[in-house]
Amino acid sequence: NPHKTGKVFDINLNQFNHLDDKFGIVFNGEIEITKEGKYTFYLLSNDGSKLWIDNKLIADSDNMHVFLGNSGSIILAKGKHKIQLNYFQAGGGKGLELQYERPNIEKQKIPADVFFTSCKI
């Protein structure tokens, strides 16, 4: 059961105060796609994480490790798409970053204004 729930406007750990050494976060919501095309998502984390878009597993780094990443691609139509990102921290260093790229857009952190998300800690 979550200790806290709420709305967030970005997927990162910097917005959370007083995170313990062992915890998990589930981000749920939607991402707005403004141009149809093939999107590649880059998920970097320490420790584990998984990313789903429209219920399809896109990137899986679901084990304990240093800050490492995994990526996956999906073709997305213009509009809002369901997004879920699960993250866990098992001790030591922590970090979480989500980036994307598509034709004519270089790899970058996903802008906060395309997210419509909530989280459970």
Protein Blocks (a to p, Z undefined) as FASTA:
>chain_A
ZZbdcddfbdcfklpghiafbdcdddedddddfbgcdddddddddfbddddeehiafbdc
dbcdddddddddddddedddddddddddeehjdddddddddehiacddddfklpccdddZ
Z
